[in-house]
């Protein structure tokens, strides 16, 4: 069970000088030094995870952080914002800093670890115990008097993260990167609402919404007021370029397996391939064979961006008086919760599949946690090809294949029958599913 793994317990209790020997004896690999991760350089944007925004005359960015994982997140002492103690007002400074501090600890979600029908560990959140969970907000700003600051980063450590198979744990670094290389790209919008839906579902899975705890912050966190204007108007507002400099922001975890001297690029689960960087993104490192990111690959980091704008009319002899600073909402969740939230939300591509609405309806049943447990166990039972197919199904740029359509139907049938493993198809089921798919194809032609 979680935290009682014999190998983990042994390793954590060994003196540091015995650690390497213990890893060799136990047949484990310490892997590459995660602190040595190097970001790709000289690209625009630096990575697909980087979102472009207006730098604004205020040189300020508001950050909202929310931990939806069963792992505690603590500050990394090696990645603290600059703490310049120079009090000489005549000395020009050059640094990024957090004027009112930044979160030192983001508590883990409370819940229970259990073993599913596949013998794999599964975390079931306890919403009532998490009713007080909320985002931790802070502000970063830049002092460019001593020279324009192009690159900054701050970081945390996600403690004891499970690997993909839930057999071992390892700390995983979380980093925020700020790249002020004055990008000249546009400010495309379009994915904000789609990813906001995923975050909304993930929040309501692990946190109780009661009369005494309405979670009013959720509306603000996912930009509900801005989205209420309508997708077209929101996209227009969030694409405005009021002139001046732009900058990039990226939030993702450091990979387990990035060889020394290499530059590894994070995988973006949802992206706007046409325009590149956009106003929302979710990032996950590859967990396929050869990727080797068995710990980092078990986490997804999502970011929503409300772009800032400058108000030229607000500039006076006393400085900048108008406009709006950019705001990013960053959520850290497990890959399993991400799959569930992507499947359940109203804007999910599943809705366009033959049995997709039925599957979503079951995920939305009143006994949500029981359905969640069944769905995750069912997902665990899929082989690698099937799991990759599910991930592609949930992408908004995916063109459905016959294999994907049949897989959705099989998963819906399994859920309806209360099964936690995907059973093999019988000959009769194959005939019935193929017939249903042919009927759907004919209906689509008639609609056109």
Buried (B, 14 or more C-beta within 10 A) or exposed (E): EBEEBEBBEEBEEEEEEEEEEBBEEEEEEEBBEBEEBEBBEEEBBBBBBBBBBBBBBBBBBBBBBBBBBBBBBBBBEEBEBBEEEEEEEEEEBBBBBBEEEBBEEBEBBBBBBBEBBBEBBBBBBBBEBBBEBBBBBBBBBBBBEEEEBEBBBBBBBBBBBBBBEBEBBBBBBBBBBBBBBEBEEBBBBBBBBBBBBBBBBBBBBBBBEEEEBEBEBBBBBBBEEBBEEEEEEBBEBBBEEBEBBBBBBBBBBBBBBBEEEEBBBBBBBBBBEEBBBBBBBBBBBBBEEEBBBBBBBBBBBBBBBBBBBBBEEEBEEEEBEBBBBBBBBBBBBBBBBBBBBBBBBEBBBBEEBBBBBBBBEBBEEEEBBEBBBBBBBBBBBBEEEBBEBBBBBBEBEEEBEEEBBBBBBBBBBBBEEEBBEBEEBEEEBEEBBEEBBEEEEEEEEEEE
